[in-house]
């Protein structure tokens, strides 16, 4: 290992393996004696003085031998930052401290003097005990062992390690760019990075979907991330299209990434949820087609007449993107009429092909109400309509029931008898609008073998009295049931 000299006006050259060879203290006094002339006394005095300064004071005793007070701390510094080694020495005395880069044996500094030609290296000290070696803006070539030496005999030294770390960086020249591949093909993505420590590379999809790894044996595996510089996608499908991220990291921030776009090309495909669409007239109808294509396709609608459908007051044409290769085609037909019935074609074209699908639009009956004979149902009353005006204009359910009841009662004029036949007078034609009165059935005229007839009327409380027992024909009870139904309807209308 390199050893330090006591001192000297001419420092040894950088990279010298031993400083003692450059020192040679025995030769320097002889040259001085020749210059001093014949005076031996002066020569000896000067020689003793120089030897005292130049030679290490090994004869001062072990009690004054210098020692290292603490070890040198290893340093880990990112590239471009500053590094400082500290060497603490006690009882240094007249000895000297030097710094040597151990792996190259290049002397960096001796005591206060910088030996190396590296302008980024400097030294400093404090109270003859703390000696510092400074390296500014460290580079990767500065990485290695640095030795602090004391020029004792034997030499004393200790070392510290400088580790220069470098954040990862992706090498664009050796990394894949955006690629295009036909569906069913194979694509190989490569990502190389540099840094110290050596970075590791991880792949993932930008949308966080799984990466599909297909082995040559046919085994298919889905993973969220993939480790390695090369990612191979075999028998690729359209669902694997998208952005892939190559991420390089080595524990030194920041990590770096590169975005690689994988485009999978295939001819257009159309899916139609409903090929038959029915709607009532005067409504808005929506037709839908779902298109998958890469490269992106040109999408449009055409009627069966060959006329292209474009957005207008009648039609609303939209295209909603659902993914990189999926588009939802929407056609809204406003105020559907009979002339809008027919076939509508959705068409998609790209550089790889063309496809179309038909949707048949037809009319279906809308919701209807069956009106009473001879009149139509009025529109429902509005909140701001006056009840009396509405009833006066359109009538009411109660009036309708009363009218039907009046007609039914007026038509009932029963007369039953035998051979002579009996009849009931004009009392049988009482209108449903008249106030009913309690009465006893009129006695019909009797004839030979004739049967009695009977007549029913309404009670004062609006209820239908129970019909009397009669030997009339089976069909004679039907009008009573009709009256019961009509009055039930009247009661419900009033209740509501």
QUICOR-V555802 format. One record per residue. N is the residue number from 1. SS is DSSP state (~ for helix, > for strand, _ for the rest). PHI is phi in whole degrees, -180 to 180 (NA if undefined). Layout:
# QUICOR-V555802
n=N ss=SS phi=PHI
n=N ss=SS phi=PHI
This chain:
# QUICOR-V555802
n=1 ss=_ phi=NA
n=2 ss=_ phi=-67
n=3 ss=_ phi=-117
n=4 ss=_ phi=-90
n=5 ss=_ phi=-81
n=6 ss=_ phi=-68
n=7 ss=_ phi=-169
n=8 ss=_ phi=159
n=9 ss=_ phi=-74
n=10 ss=_ phi=-112
n=11 ss=_ phi=-71
n=12 ss=_ phi=-68
n=13 ss=_ phi=-70
n=14 ss=_ phi=-65
n=15 ss=_ phi=94
n=16 ss=_ phi=-67
n=17 ss=_ phi=-73
n=18 ss=_ phi=-143
n=19 ss=~ phi=-81
n=20 ss=~ phi=-67
n=21 ss=~ phi=-65
n=22 ss=~ phi=-77
n=23 ss=~ phi=-77
n=24 ss=_ phi=45
n=25 ss=~ phi=-68
n=26 ss=~ phi=-72
n=27 ss=~ phi=-83
n=28 ss=~ phi=-64
n=29 ss=~ phi=-62
n=30 ss=~ phi=-64
n=31 ss=~ phi=-64
n=32 ss=~ phi=-67
n=33 ss=~ phi=-61
n=34 ss=~ phi=-64
n=35 ss=~ phi=-76
n=36 ss=~ phi=-76
n=37 ss=_ phi=95
n=38 ss=_ phi=-79
n=39 ss=_ phi=-75
n=40 ss=~ phi=-72
n=41 ss=~ phi=-63
n=42 ss=~ phi=-65
n=43 ss=~ phi=-63
n=44 ss=~ phi=-67
n=45 ss=~ phi=-63
n=46 ss=~ phi=-66
n=47 ss=~ phi=-65
n=48 ss=~ phi=-64
n=49 ss=~ phi=-63
n=50 ss=~ phi=-66
n=51 ss=~ phi=-64
n=52 ss=~ phi=-64
n=53 ss=~ phi=-79
n=54 ss=~ phi=-85
n=55 ss=_ phi=-82
n=56 ss=_ phi=-62
n=57 ss=_ phi=-78
n=58 ss=~ phi=-71
n=59 ss=~ phi=-94
n=60 ss=~ phi=-84
n=61 ss=_ phi=107
n=62 ss=~ phi=-68
n=63 ss=~ phi=-67
n=64 ss=~ phi=-107
n=65 ss=_ phi=-69
n=66 ss=_ phi=-70
n=67 ss=> phi=-138
n=68 ss=> phi=-82
n=69 ss=> phi=-80
n=70 ss=> phi=-158
n=71 ss=_ phi=-73
n=72 ss=_ phi=-80
n=73 ss=_ phi=-83
n=74 ss=_ phi=-68
n=75 ss=> phi=-119
n=76 ss=> phi=-126
n=77 ss=> phi=-131
n=78 ss=> phi=-66
n=79 ss=_ phi=-59
n=80 ss=_ phi=94
n=81 ss=_ phi=-92
n=82 ss=_ phi=-98
n=83 ss=> phi=-128
n=84 ss=> phi=-138
n=85 ss=> phi=-94
n=86 ss=> phi=-123
n=87 ss=> phi=-119
n=88 ss=> phi=-101
n=89 ss=> phi=-124
n=90 ss=> phi=-109
n=91 ss=_ phi=56
n=92 ss=_ phi=-67
n=93 ss=_ phi=62
n=94 ss=_ phi=-91
n=95 ss=_ phi=-77
n=96 ss=_ phi=-118
n=97 ss=> phi=-112
n=98 ss=> phi=-131
n=99 ss=> phi=-124
n=100 ss=> phi=-132
n=101 ss=> phi=-82
n=102 ss=_ phi=-65
n=103 ss=_ phi=-70
n=104 ss=_ phi=-102
n=105 ss=_ phi=58
n=106 ss=> phi=-91
n=107 ss=> phi=-73
n=108 ss=> phi=-90
n=109 ss=> phi=-160
n=110 ss=> phi=-128
n=111 ss=_ phi=57
n=112 ss=_ phi=-92
n=113 ss=> phi=-105
n=114 ss=> phi=-86
n=115 ss=_ phi=-95
n=116 ss=_ phi=-65
n=117 ss=_ phi=-88
n=118 ss=_ phi=-75
n=119 ss=_ phi=-69
n=120 ss=_ phi=-88
n=121 ss=> phi=-102
n=122 ss=> phi=-149
n=123 ss=> phi=-130
n=124 ss=> phi=-155
n=125 ss=> phi=-148
n=126 ss=> phi=-141
n=127 ss=_ phi=58
n=128 ss=_ phi=57
n=129 ss=_ phi=-123
n=130 ss=> phi=-111
n=131 ss=> phi=-119
n=132 ss=> phi=-117
n=133 ss=> phi=-115
n=134 ss=> phi=-108
n=135 ss=> phi=-126
n=136 ss=_ phi=-87
n=137 ss=_ phi=45
n=138 ss=_ phi=-59
n=139 ss=_ phi=-119
n=140 ss=~ phi=-63
n=141 ss=~ phi=-71
n=142 ss=~ phi=-81
n=143 ss=_ phi=-65
n=144 ss=> phi=146
n=145 ss=> phi=-92
n=146 ss=> phi=-120
n=147 ss=> phi=-110
n=148 ss=> phi=-100
n=149 ss=> phi=-115
n=150 ss=> phi=-118
n=151 ss=_ phi=-82
n=152 ss=_ phi=-83
n=153 ss=_ phi=-127
n=154 ss=_ phi=-75
n=155 ss=_ phi=-65
n=156 ss=> phi=-110
n=157 ss=> phi=-154
n=158 ss=> phi=-148
n=159 ss=> phi=-126
n=160 ss=> phi=-133
n=161 ss=> phi=-106
n=162 ss=> phi=-105
n=163 ss=> phi=-109
n=164 ss=> phi=-100
n=165 ss=> phi=-100
n=166 ss=> phi=-128
n=167 ss=> phi=-60
n=168 ss=> phi=-68
n=169 ss=> phi=-146
n=170 ss=> phi=-82
n=171 ss=_ phi=-86
n=172 ss=~ phi=-63
n=173 ss=~ phi=-66
n=174 ss=~ phi=-111
n=175 ss=_ phi=-121
n=176 ss=_ phi=-66
n=177 ss=_ phi=-106
n=178 ss=_ phi=-61
n=179 ss=> phi=-129
n=180 ss=> phi=-124
n=181 ss=> phi=-145
n=182 ss=> phi=-70
n=183 ss=_ phi=-61
n=184 ss=_ phi=94
n=185 ss=_ phi=-87
n=186 ss=_ phi=-126
n=187 ss=> phi=-131
n=188 ss=> phi=-119
n=189 ss=> phi=-103
n=190 ss=> phi=-122
n=191 ss=_ phi=-143
n=192 ss=_ phi=-115
n=193 ss=> phi=-138
n=194 ss=> phi=-121
n=195 ss=> phi=151
n=196 ss=> phi=-139
n=197 ss=_ phi=-60
n=198 ss=_ phi=-60
n=199 ss=_ phi=-70
n=200 ss=> phi=-108
n=201 ss=> phi=-110
n=202 ss=> phi=-128
n=203 ss=> phi=-112
n=204 ss=> phi=-155
n=205 ss=> phi=-88
n=206 ss=_ phi=-65
n=207 ss=_ phi=-88
n=208 ss=_ phi=65
n=209 ss=_ phi=-74
n=210 ss=_ phi=-73
n=211 ss=> phi=-93
n=212 ss=> phi=-98
n=213 ss=> phi=-106
n=214 ss=> phi=-112
n=215 ss=_ phi=-81
n=216 ss=_ phi=-59
n=217 ss=_ phi=-75
n=218 ss=_ phi=101
n=219 ss=_ phi=-74
n=220 ss=> phi=-113
n=221 ss=> phi=-128
n=222 ss=> phi=-108
n=223 ss=> phi=-132
n=224 ss=_ phi=-81
n=225 ss=_ phi=-137
n=226 ss=> phi=-134
n=227 ss=> phi=-95
n=228 ss=_ phi=138
n=229 ss=_ phi=-77
n=230 ss=> phi=-120
n=231 ss=> phi=-114
n=232 ss=> phi=-112
n=233 ss=> phi=-112
n=234 ss=_ phi=-102
n=235 ss=_ phi=48
n=236 ss=_ phi=-68
n=237 ss=_ phi=-116
n=238 ss=~ phi=-65
n=239 ss=~ phi=-70
n=240 ss=~ phi=-92
n=241 ss=_ phi=-69
n=242 ss=> phi=145
n=243 ss=> phi=-94
n=244 ss=> phi=-113
n=245 ss=> phi=-107
n=246 ss=> phi=-98
n=247 ss=> phi=-116
n=248 ss=> phi=-112
n=249 ss=> phi=-150
n=250 ss=_ phi=-141
n=251 ss=_ phi=88
n=252 ss=_ phi=-105
n=253 ss=_ phi=-71
n=254 ss=_ phi=-96
n=255 ss=_ phi=-73
n=256 ss=> phi=-126
n=257 ss=> phi=-145
n=258 ss=> phi=-134
n=259 ss=> phi=-98
n=260 ss=> phi=-119
n=261 ss=> phi=-93
n=262 ss=> phi=-110
n=263 ss=> phi=-104
n=264 ss=> phi=-106
n=265 ss=> phi=-98
n=266 ss=> phi=-159
n=267 ss=> phi=-74
n=268 ss=> phi=-66
n=269 ss=> phi=-136
n=270 ss=> phi=-119
n=271 ss=> phi=-120
n=272 ss=_ phi=-118
n=273 ss=_ phi=-65
n=274 ss=_ phi=-135
n=275 ss=_ phi=-88
n=276 ss=> phi=-120
n=277 ss=> phi=-126
n=278 ss=> phi=-114
n=279 ss=> phi=-155
n=280 ss=_ phi=-69
n=281 ss=_ phi=-67
n=282 ss=_ phi=66
n=283 ss=_ phi=-121
n=284 ss=_ phi=-92
n=285 ss=> phi=-116
n=286 ss=> phi=-114
n=287 ss=> phi=-111
n=288 ss=> phi=-133
n=289 ss=> phi=-137
n=290 ss=> phi=-113
n=291 ss=> phi=-112
n=292 ss=> phi=-122
n=293 ss=> phi=-162
n=294 ss=> phi=-153
n=295 ss=_ phi=-60
n=296 ss=_ phi=-56
n=297 ss=_ phi=-97
n=298 ss=> phi=-92
n=299 ss=> phi=-118
n=300 ss=> phi=-158
n=301 ss=> phi=-113
n=302 ss=> phi=-138
n=303 ss=> phi=-82
n=304 ss=_ phi=-66
n=305 ss=_ phi=-79
n=306 ss=_ phi=93
n=307 ss=_ phi=-77
n=308 ss=> phi=-75
n=309 ss=> phi=-94
n=310 ss=_ phi=-126
n=311 ss=_ phi=-65
n=312 ss=_ phi=-160
n=313 ss=_ phi=-66
n=314 ss=_ phi=-89
n=315 ss=> phi=-122
n=316 ss=> phi=-125
n=317 ss=> phi=-105
n=318 ss=> phi=-133
n=319 ss=> phi=-134
n=320 ss=> phi=-108
n=321 ss=> phi=-77
n=322 ss=_ phi=-107
n=323 ss=_ phi=-163
n=324 ss=_ phi=-63
n=325 ss=_ phi=-127
n=326 ss=> phi=-113
n=327 ss=> phi=-135
n=328 ss=> phi=-99
n=329 ss=> phi=-88
n=330 ss=> phi=-128
n=331 ss=> phi=-126
n=332 ss=> phi=-107
n=333 ss=> phi=-97
n=334 ss=_ phi=-85
n=335 ss=_ phi=48
n=336 ss=_ phi=-56
n=337 ss=_ phi=-127
n=338 ss=~ phi=-62
n=339 ss=~ phi=-71
n=340 ss=~ phi=-87
n=341 ss=_ phi=-66
n=342 ss=> phi=149
n=343 ss=> phi=-102
n=344 ss=> phi=-123
n=345 ss=> phi=-110
n=346 ss=> phi=-101
n=347 ss=> phi=-126
n=348 ss=> phi=-131
n=349 ss=> phi=-132
n=350 ss=> phi=-143
n=351 ss=_ phi=-68
n=352 ss=_ phi=-101
n=353 ss=> phi=163
n=354 ss=> phi=-140
n=355 ss=> phi=-147
n=356 ss=> phi=-146
n=357 ss=> phi=-148
n=358 ss=> phi=-107
n=359 ss=> phi=-128
n=360 ss=> phi=-98
n=361 ss=> phi=-106
n=362 ss=> phi=-136
n=363 ss=> phi=-92
n=364 ss=_ phi=-124
n=365 ss=_ phi=-63
n=366 ss=_ phi=-84
n=367 ss=_ phi=-67
n=368 ss=_ phi=-128
n=369 ss=_ phi=-121
n=370 ss=_ phi=-85
n=371 ss=_ phi=-79
n=372 ss=_ phi=-70
n=373 ss=_ phi=-60
n=374 ss=_ phi=88
n=375 ss=_ phi=-149
n=376 ss=_ phi=-103
n=377 ss=_ phi=-70
n=378 ss=_ phi=-75
n=379 ss=_ phi=-67
n=380 ss=_ phi=-65
n=381 ss=_ phi=-68
n=382 ss=_ phi=-88
n=383 ss=_ phi=-65
n=384 ss=_ phi=-90
n=385 ss=_ phi=-75
n=386 ss=_ phi=-78
n=387 ss=~ phi=-59
n=388 ss=~ phi=-67
n=389 ss=~ phi=-65
n=390 ss=~ phi=-64
n=391 ss=~ phi=-67
n=392 ss=~ phi=-66
n=393 ss=~ phi=-81
n=394 ss=~ phi=-110
n=395 ss=_ phi=83
n=396 ss=_ phi=-138
n=397 ss=~ phi=-65
n=398 ss=~ phi=-64
n=399 ss=~ phi=-63
n=400 ss=~ phi=-62
n=401 ss=~ phi=-66
n=402 ss=~ phi=-63
n=403 ss=~ phi=-64
n=404 ss=~ phi=-63
n=405 ss=~ phi=-65
n=406 ss=~ phi=-62
n=407 ss=~ phi=-64
n=408 ss=~ phi=-68
n=409 ss=~ phi=-66
n=410 ss=~ phi=-65
n=411 ss=~ phi=-76
n=412 ss=_ phi=-87
n=413 ss=_ phi=-138
n=414 ss=_ phi=-71
n=415 ss=_ phi=-144
n=416 ss=_ phi=-125
n=417 ss=_ phi=-171
n=418 ss=_ phi=-95
n=419 ss=_ phi=-68
n=420 ss=_ phi=-79
n=421 ss=_ phi=70
n=422 ss=_ phi=-115
n=423 ss=_ phi=-144
n=424 ss=_ phi=-104
n=425 ss=_ phi=-72
n=426 ss=~ phi=-65
n=427 ss=~ phi=-63
n=428 ss=~ phi=-71
n=429 ss=~ phi=-107
n=430 ss=_ phi=-67
n=431 ss=_ phi=-80
n=432 ss=_ phi=-68
n=433 ss=_ phi=-84
n=434 ss=_ phi=-81
n=435 ss=_ phi=-72
n=436 ss=_ phi=-69
n=437 ss=_ phi=-121
n=438 ss=_ phi=-75
n=439 ss=_ phi=-156
n=440 ss=_ phi=-99
n=441 ss=_ phi=-58
n=442 ss=_ phi=-66
n=443 ss=_ phi=-83
n=444 ss=_ phi=-73
n=445 ss=_ phi=-67
n=446 ss=_ phi=-104
n=447 ss=_ phi=-124
n=448 ss=_ phi=-65
n=449 ss=_ phi=68
n=450 ss=_ phi=-78
n=451 ss=_ phi=-102
n=452 ss=_ phi=-78
n=453 ss=_ phi=-107
n=454 ss=_ phi=-138
n=455 ss=_ phi=-136
n=456 ss=_ phi=-114
n=457 ss=_ phi=-139
n=458 ss=> phi=-82
n=459 ss=_ phi=-83
n=460 ss=_ phi=-69
n=461 ss=_ phi=-91
n=462 ss=_ phi=83
n=463 ss=_ phi=-95
n=464 ss=> phi=-88
n=465 ss=_ phi=-67
n=466 ss=_ phi=-65
n=467 ss=_ phi=-68
n=468 ss=_ phi=-69
n=469 ss=_ phi=-66
n=470 ss=_ phi=-143
n=471 ss=_ phi=-98
n=472 ss=_ phi=-71
n=473 ss=_ phi=-65
n=474 ss=~ phi=-58
n=475 ss=~ phi=-78
n=476 ss=~ phi=-72
n=477 ss=~ phi=-85
n=478 ss=~ phi=-64
n=479 ss=~ phi=-60
n=480 ss=~ phi=-65
n=481 ss=~ phi=-64
n=482 ss=~ phi=-61
n=483 ss=~ phi=-62
n=484 ss=~ phi=-61
n=485 ss=~ phi=-65
n=486 ss=~ phi=-66
n=487 ss=~ phi=-71
n=488 ss=~ phi=-63
n=489 ss=~ phi=-63
n=490 ss=~ phi=-60
n=491 ss=~ phi=-67
n=492 ss=~ phi=-66
n=493 ss=~ phi=-64
n=494 ss=~ phi=-69
n=495 ss=~ phi=-65
n=496 ss=_ phi=-78
